Amino acid sequence: MQLPAEFITKYKKLLGDEAPAFFAAFDEPVEKGFRVNPLKATTPAMTAKMTDAVPYSQIGYYGKVNGNSLEHLAGAVYSQEPSAMTVGEVARPKLNERVLDLCAAPGGKTTHLLSYLKQTGLLVTNEINPKRVTALGDNVERYGALNTVITNETPAHLAKALPGFFDRILVDAPCSGEGMFRKDPDAMQYWSPDYPAECAARQREILTETVKMLKPGGHLIYSTCTFAPEEDEQMIAWLLQTYPEFELEPIAKTAGIVDAKPQWADGNPELAKAARLFPHLMRGEGHFIAKLVYHGTTAVKPAKPVRDELTPLQRKLWAKFSDQQHLALPPLVLQAHGDNLYGIPVAMPVTRKLKIFRAGIQLGTFKKNRFEPSYALALASDDLALPKLAIDHDQWEKYVHGETFQLTQTGAAGFTVLTCDELPVGFGKVVGRTVKNFFPKGLRFLATDDNTVL
Ligand SMILES: C[S@@+](CC[C@H](N)C(=O)[O-])C[C@H]1O[C@@H](n2cnc3c(N)ncnc32)[C@H](O)[C@@H]1O
């Protein structure tokens, strides 16, 4: 691979004897990986692929998965470059925490956090770019999250609305992306010797707002996919100098993950607690990760909780549907936005000032005199008591193509979650022996045995 000349000069100087191995790694094949979602069933096809475990992740494997497969569409697997998996492992939230993923699209780290929050607490997942937030929404939906709010905000607006609110904040910062060069050589065209410093200026702005949102005792996890010291060690050195209330926590170093390099910043030996992932030392593309605890003491007045907002008719239609389906959801605040019913995590405070992309799980839509459940509710139904009907792979292929299909005998009438290999795949409506199709029109595709192999 033809790396930029100034890039070569810079890393020869920084890495010394190690530089040739570092440069040689750019000509090696890209490492692919995937995570399994422990909140979903494991299909036989997944088991067959889960042979080469990523040593520092409890749920990560080397290998490639297909975006058209049942497992991917049902949120049972997520394709992720192996070094990026360290971030979710280091950030690993505790149950019931309030977590913010500030730079979140397309959702690699968000889905990782969801696997560990296990539907408890609150995840606010934010993407500033309106074009990228849709992909984040799709991935959160596939993961069946009941505890997530998706925002499309600037860090400054979020900090104004939610000061001192979060137990844990992940800043997976926009960066110069040097760790992406091997996977995506086009990324090199944005690179110039000044680019890391430009990115660092933006990262300092993002971190300045982030600090305002942390609870005393809260954790900040900062990561990049670049090797540039300006955005890595020097960013954490700046943070520690500017906010002495932060303390670095050590990150376990296994499988070729190494200490960050204090000498690439201000020499503060504490910086070695952060981690570097280099492609010549481990099986991955490259990353930098730091974990810090915040000893600030700013007291923040509790935010106002959100309240149910339903008309009497909407309340009646929802109650009728829930009764018919014997549906017992975890506590959610119910609000109708237009005809759509949302279940908002109870820990989310009033958010009128924020640009919300999705206020919580979209539970369904009020039609004239009835309630129609959503695709998102089906995908969140793994542990919910809802009528379910197992279908086989041939029927699933018909389903994702938008076709109705026939049962061999009459099924229980009404809405039912269709499952394939124990994974919920969407709603169907059983009428006699026919299953009417409620797979979202925008997601339909021509599935074959070949193009859906995991
Ligand atoms: C490294 S990517 C995030 C990848 C994501 N965490 C994942 O694992 O899939 C960084 C993101 O930060 C967003 N971003 C760019 N400028 C930003 C800013 N000023 N504040 C917050 N986010 C920003 C980008 O749009 C991009 O989606």
The ligand as an SDF file (V2000), in Angstrom:
LIG
                    3D

 27 29  0  0  0  0  0  0  0  0999 V2000
  -15.5490    7.1550   14.7840 C   0  0  0  0  0  0  0  0  0  0  0  0
  -17.1130    7.6370   14.2460 S   0  0  0  0  0  0  0  0  0  0  0  0
  -18.1710    6.7770   15.3360 C   0  0  0  0  0  0  0  0  0  0  0  0
  -18.2440    5.2970   15.1230 C   0  0  0  0  0  0  0  0  0  0  0  0
  -19.2500    4.6380   16.0570 C   0  0  0  0  0  0  0  0  0  0  0  0
  -18.9590    4.9230   17.4540 N   0  0  0  0  0  0  0  0  0  0  0  0
  -19.3280    3.1390   15.8800 C   0  0  0  0  0  0  0  0  0  0  0  0
  -18.7380    2.4030   16.6540 O   0  0  0  0  0  0  0  0  0  0  0  0
  -20.0320    2.6890   14.9690 O   0  0  0  0  0  0  0  0  0  0  0  0
  -17.2710    9.2720   14.8430 C   0  0  0  0  0  0  0  0  0  0  0  0
  -18.6230    9.9210   14.6760 C   0  0  0  0  0  0  0  0  0  0  0  0
  -18.5540   11.2450   15.2330 O   0  0  0  0  0  0  0  0  0  0  0  0
  -19.4130   12.0810   14.4780 C   0  0  0  0  0  0  0  0  0  0  0  0
  -18.9980   13.5000   14.6620 N   0  0  0  0  0  0  0  0  0  0  0  0
  -18.3900   14.3140   13.7660 C   0  0  0  0  0  0  0  0  0  0  0  0
  -18.2240   15.5450   14.2900 N   0  0  0  0  0  0  0  0  0  0  0  0
  -18.7380   15.5250   15.5320 C   0  0  0  0  0  0  0  0  0  0  0  0
  -18.8780   16.4920   16.5620 C   0  0  0  0  0  0  0  0  0  0  0  0
  -18.4210   17.7150   16.4000 N   0  0  0  0  0  0  0  0  0  0  0  0
  -19.4840   16.1240   17.7040 N   0  0  0  0  0  0  0  0  0  0  0  0
  -19.9300   14.8600   17.8590 C   0  0  0  0  0  0  0  0  0  0  0  0
  -19.8260   13.8980   16.9260 N   0  0  0  0  0  0  0  0  0  0  0  0
  -19.2320   14.2230   15.7760 C   0  0  0  0  0  0  0  0  0  0  0  0
  -19.2830   11.5760   13.0630 C   0  0  0  0  0  0  0  0  0  0  0  0
  -20.4180   11.9240   12.2970 O   0  0  0  0  0  0  0  0  0  0  0  0
  -19.1190   10.0700   13.2430 C   0  0  0  0  0  0  0  0  0  0  0  0
  -20.3340    9.3910   13.0790 O   0  0  0  0  0  0  0  0  0  0  0  0
  1  2  1  0
  2  3  1  0
  2 10  1  0
  3  4  1  0
  4  5  1  0
  5  6  1  0
  5  7  1  0
  7  8  2  0
  7  9  1  0
 10 11  1  0
 11 12  1  0
 11 26  1  0
 12 13  1  0
 13 14  1  0
 13 24  1  0
 14 15  1  0
 14 23  1  0
 15 16  2  0
 16 17  1  0
 17 18  1  0
 17 23  2  0
 18 19  1  0
 18 20  2  0
 20 21  1  0
 21 22  2  0
 22 23  1  0
 24 25  1  0
 24 26  1  0
 26 27  1  0
M  CHG  2   2   1   9  -1
M  END
$$$$
